[in-house]
């Protein structure tokens, strides 16, 4: 199926309207994007999954066509949005796939509502309280290609002041950052879509707050140190990005963990090499084994 054939819907959930794309039949699977992307990031993965699953892709609060709120970007609150969306769709239990900061939301949902998560897949992320803070810490070998933005974005006023009016330059840096081939990872058309969304009033600040919530997220995730996730978990990462660190990042979080290093990919797995991502997800979602 074509990505542009997915239907669009909106769900009223408390203070937010969540826009989502939906298609396919079968066991439901929810795909959660990172930032500065939105549901468009699944353009090459979702159609493959929809051949066997009912695929739901929300734009999370503050992103895409969903409501931009002044706050509520801690991952527990965002997980509440996801619970409301599943309620809206009449879905009691689903598989959840989270990428980048969307993996933080996916894990918060699994921690808060474990009975609603059949299987959990996460990609290109380390949880607050389990390694995220170490990535924020400056070191003598930092360069323009390092993750300096993680620290900057913990001070939203400074980040927004520095980047307002320079969103195009910011996105060019983002999509050229931690790539397998060392060049921009997304197409020109998709770049323009992300640029339109992030330049909406309040959208840049909303995205920065995804990161600034790290301290609250770490406090909330402390519960996982006492009781790791029990459902099957698949952790994925690009070979030129998080792939080599998957066991260290996710071993303490999940009791039933599989890992998969995505070949010929850096951070931007939905654009750099989506085919093996979709294939491995289909294996995992149907309970089939796969190589790490």
C-alpha positions in Angstrom: 0.0 0.0 0.0 1.1 3.6 -0.6 1.8 5.8 2.4 -0.4 8.5 1.0 -3.3 6.1 1.0 -3.4 6.0 4.8 -6.6 7.6 6.2 -6.3 10.6 8.5 -8.2 11.1 11.8 -8.2 13.3 14.9 -8.9 12.4 18.5 -9.8 14.8 21.2 -7.8 13.9 24.3 -8.0 16.3 27.2 -6.3 19.5 26.2 -5.0 18.2 22.9 -6.2 17.1 19.5 -4.0 14.2 18.2 -3.8 13.8 14.5 -3.1 10.3 13.3 -2.7 8.2 10.1 -4.2 4.7 10.0 -4.4 1.8 7.6 -4.3 -2.0 7.4 -6.0 -4.9 9.1 -4.7 -7.3 11.8 -3.2 -6.9 15.2 -2.8 -3.2 16.0 0.7 -1.6 16.1 1.3 2.0 17.1 4.3 3.9 15.7 5.7 6.9 17.6 8.0 9.3 15.9 10.9 11.4 17.3 11.8 15.0 16.9 12.1 17.1 14.7 10.1 14.6 12.7 6.4 13.6 12.8 4.4 10.7 11.5 5.9 11.3 8.0 9.1 9.6 9.2 7.3 6.2 8.9 6.7 6.7 5.1 8.8 3.7 4.1 8.1 1.4 7.1 4.4 1.7 7.8 3.2 0.4 4.4 5.1 -2.8 4.9 3.7 -3.3 8.4 0.2 -2.5 7.1 0.2 -5.7 5.0 -0.3 -7.7 8.2 -1.2 -5.1 10.9 -3.6 -2.3 11.7 -1.0 0.5 11.7 -1.6 3.8 13.7 0.8 6.7 13.4 0.0 9.7 15.6 1.6 13.1 15.4 2.5 13.5 19.1 1.5 16.7 20.9 3.6 19.6 19.7 4.4 18.0 16.4 2.9 17.6 12.9 -0.8 18.4 12.7 -1.5 17.8 16.5 -2.0 20.5 19.1 1.0 22.6 20.2 0.6 23.0 23.9 2.7 25.2 26.3 3.7 22.2 28.4 3.1 18.5 29.0 6.2 17.1 27.2 7.3 14.8 30.0 7.0 11.3 28.6 4.4 10.2 31.2 2.0 12.9 30.1 2.6 12.1 26.4 2.0 8.4 27.2 -1.4 9.5 28.6 -2.1 11.0 25.2 -1.4 7.6 23.6 -3.7 5.8 26.0 -6.4 8.3 25.1 -5.8 7.7 21.4 -6.1 3.9 21.8 -9.3 4.4 23.8 -10.6 6.6 21.0 -9.9 3.9 18.5 -11.4 1.1 20.8 -8.1 -0.7 21.1 -7.3 -2.3 24.4 -3.9 -3.7 23.7 -1.3 -3.0 20.9 2.3 -3.5 20.0 4.1 -0.2 20.4 7.1 1.0 18.3 9.0 4.1 19.4 11.9 5.8 17.6 14.2 8.4 19.2 12.3 10.5 21.7 9.2 8.5 20.7 10.9 5.5 22.3 10.8 7.4 25.6 7.1 7.8 25.2 6.7 4.2 24.3 8.6 3.1 27.4 6.6 5.4 29.6 3.4 3.9 28.2 4.7 0.3 28.8 5.7 1.2 32.3 2.3 2.8 33.1 0.1 0.5 31.2 1.9 -2.9 30.8 -1.3 -4.8 30.3 -1.9 -2.8 27.1 1.4 -3.5 25.5 1.7 -6.8 23.6 5.2 -6.2 22.4 7.5 -3.1 22.6 10.1 -2.1 20.0 12.4 0.9 20.5 15.0 2.4 18.2 17.9 4.9 18.4 17.4 6.0 22.0 18.7 5.7 25.5 16.2 6.3 28.3 16.6 9.2 30.8 18.0 7.6 33.9 19.6 4.8 31.8 22.3 6.7 29.7 20.6 9.7 28.2 22.2 12.1 30.7 25.7 10.8 29.8 25.1 11.7 26.2 24.4 15.3 27.4 27.6 15.7 29.2 30.3 17.7 27.4 33.7 16.1 26.9 37.0 17.3 25.4 36.4 15.5 22.2 33.1 17.1 21.4 32.7 18.6 17.9 29.9 20.1 15.8 28.9 16.5 15.1 28.5 15.7 18.8 25.2 15.6 20.7 25.7 19.1 22.1 22.0 19.9 21.4 20.9 17.5 24.2 22.5 19.9 26.8 21.4 23.1 25.0 17.8 22.0 24.8 17.5 21.6 28.6 17.4 25.4 28.6 14.4 26.1 26.3 14.6 29.9 26.4 18.2 29.8 25.3 17.6 27.1 22.6 14.6 28.9 21.1 16.4 32.3 21.2 19.4 30.9 19.3 17.4 28.9 16.7 14.4 31.0 16.0 14.7 32.2 12.4 17.3 29.6 11.8 15.1 26.6 11.7 16.2 25.6 8.2 19.9 25.6 9.3 19.0 23.7 12.4 17.2 21.0 10.4 20.0 20.7 7.9 22.3 20.1 10.8 19.9 17.6 12.4 19.4 15.5 9.2 23.1 15.5 8.4 24.0 14.4 12.0 25.0 10.8 12.8 24.3 9.5 9.3 25.8 6.4 7.7 27.0 8.2 4.5 27.8 11.5 6.1 25.2 13.5 4.3 21.6 14.7 4.7 19.3 11.7 5.3 15.9 12.9 4.2 14.5 13.9 0.8 14.1 17.5 -0.2 10.3 17.2 -0.1 10.3 15.7 3.4 12.8 18.3 4.6 10.3 21.0 3.5 7.5 19.3 5.3 9.5 19.1 8.5 10.5 22.7 8.1 6.9 23.9 7.7 5.8 22.0 10.8 8.7 23.2 13.0 8.2 26.9 12.0 4.6 26.9 13.2 4.1 29.3 16.2 5.2 27.5 19.3 6.4 24.4 17.5 10.2 24.9 18.1 9.7 25.5 21.8 7.4 22.4 22.0 10.1 20.3 20.4 12.8 21.6 22.6 10.7 20.7 25.6 10.7 17.0 24.5 14.4 17.2 25.6 14.0 19.6 28.5 11.8 17.1 30.3 14.8 14.8 30.8 15.0 15.4 34.6 11.3 14.6 35.1 11.6 11.6 32.8 14.6 10.3 34.7 12.6 10.5 38.0 9.7 8.6 36.4 11.9 6.0 34.9 13.5 5.2 38.2 10.7 2.7 38.7 12.2 0.6 35.9 15.3 0.1 38.0 13.2 -1.7 40.6 10.9 -3.5 38.1 12.2 -3.8 34.5 9.7 -4.2 31.7 8.5 -7.8 31.4 6.9 -7.9 27.9 9.1 -8.8 24.9 11.3 -5.9 23.9 13.2 -5.3 20.7 15.9 -2.6 20.7 17.3 -1.5 17.3 20.0 0.9 16.3 21.9 1.9 13.2 25.4 0.5 12.8 26.8 4.0 12.6 24.8 5.2 15.6 23.2 3.4 18.6 23.6 -0.1 17.3 26.9 -1.0 19.1 25.4 0.2 22.5 22.1 -1.6 22.5 22.8 -4.1 25.2 24.2 -1.5 27.5 21.4 0.9 26.9 18.5 -1.5 27.1 19.7 -4.5 29.1 18.9 -2.9 32.5 15.4 -1.8 31.2 13.9 -5.0 29.8 13.9 -8.6 31.1 13.0 -10.2 27.7 15.3 -8.3 25.3 16.2 -8.8 21.7 18.6 -6.5 19.8 19.1 -5.7 16.1 21.8 -3.6 14.5 20.5 -2.0 11.3 23.0 -2.3 8.6 24.0 0.7 6.5 22.2 3.1 8.7 23.0 5.9 11.2 20.3 7.6 13.3 17.7 8.2 10.6 16.6 4.6 10.1 13.3 5.4 8.4 15.1 7.2 5.6 18.6 5.6 5.4 17.7 1.9 5.3 14.0 1.2 6.1 13.7 -2.2 4.5 15.5 -4.2 7.1 13.8 -2.2 9.8 10.4 -3.2 8.5 11.4 -6.8 8.0 12.8 -7.1 11.5 9.7 -5.5 13.0 7.4 -7.9 11.2 9.4 -10.8 12.5 9.3 -9.4 16.1 5.6 -8.5 16.0 4.7 -12.0 14.9 6.9 -13.6 17.5 9.5 -14.9 15.1 13.2 -14.9 16.1 15.9 -12.9 14.3 19.6 -12.3 14.4 21.0 -9.6 16.6 
